[in-house]
Amino acid sequence: MNAFRNRVQLIGYLGMDPELKITESGKKLTRLRIATNESYKNPKGEYVTQTQWHNVVAWEKTAESLADKLQKGNEVIIEGRLVHNEYVDKEGIKRYTSDIVVSEYLLLSK
């Protein structure tokens, strides 16, 4: 039952090419941005599309696979868990981010 407590699934388009990096501790990391679109009719009867951008992170073998198989513009399904982080930027301001850590993915288009 714990597998359902923090689970995210997105279908969207990659906004950038994945880039594989190695952390200082030697772990493999790939970061992506995925756009999801939602369309609806506004009160005037016009269709409006809203785009949301999501930060996605993959580690180790999943990071390698994403970097090898995906490119900007691909449509993908991403499944993972939501992780919130905080850090202090160069100006000393505390910042917050939310990332989806990938557990599985499926390429829908080439």
N, C-alpha and C positions, 0 to 999 in steps of 0.2 A: 504493500500500500504506500510506502514512502516514495516509490518511483513517481507517483502522481502529485506529490506535494510541491515540487518546484520544477515544472516542466513547461517548456516553451516550444512552439512549433510555428515557423514562419514560411510563407511561400513568397519569394520576391526575386528581385534582380540585383546582381552584383554591381556596385557603383565604382569598383576599382579592381585592378588585377591583384590577386593575393600575392603577398610577398613573405616568403619563409625567412625567419630570423632565428638566430641562436642567442639565448639569454646568457648572462654572465655565468650562471650556474650550469650551462651546457644543455638546457632544455630547448626543444624546437617549438617555435611559436609562429602562428599565422594570424594576422588581423584582417578583417574584411568589413565593408559597410554594405548592408543590404537595404534596398528600398522596397517598401510594400505600399500598395495603392488601394485606396478605398473610394468608391464613387457613390454619390447620392444626389437626389434632386433637392435644390434649395427651395425656399418659399415661392420664388418666382417661376418655378418649374424648369429651371436650367440644371443641367448635369454639372456637378462639380467633382473634381478628383483631388483628394488629399494624399500627399506622399509623406510617409514616415520613414526616417532613416534609423537603422539599428546597427549598433556596434556588435561585431561577432568576433570571437576568439577561439582558436583551436590549438591544441597542444599535441606534441609528439607525433605519433603515426597519423593521426587525423590531420594535423597541421601539414605534414608532408603531402598527404593525398590531396587536400584542398589546393595547395600550391601547384601541384602537378596537373590537376584535372580541370580547374576552373579558371575563368577569365572574365574580365569586365563585360557586362551585358548578359551573362548566363542567367537563366532562370533556375532557381534551386529551391528545394525544401530543406530547411535547417531545423534540426531538433536538438534541444539542449536544456540547460538550466540558466536561470537569471542570477547574476552575481553583481552586487553593488560594491564599488570601490571608492575610496577617498584618497586624495593626495594634495600636497601643497605645491602650487606652481612657482615659477621663477620670481614672481612678484610677492610671494609669501601668502597668497590667497588660497584658502582651502577650497578644493574643487571636488565634485562628485561625478562618477560615471556609472552607467549600467551597461553591462556586457552580457551577451549570450554565449556561454561556453558550449561549444558543439560536442554532442555525443554521436550524432549520425547526420548524414546529409545525402541528398539525392539530386543529381543533375537532371533538369527537365528539358533543357534546350542546349544547343551547341552554338 
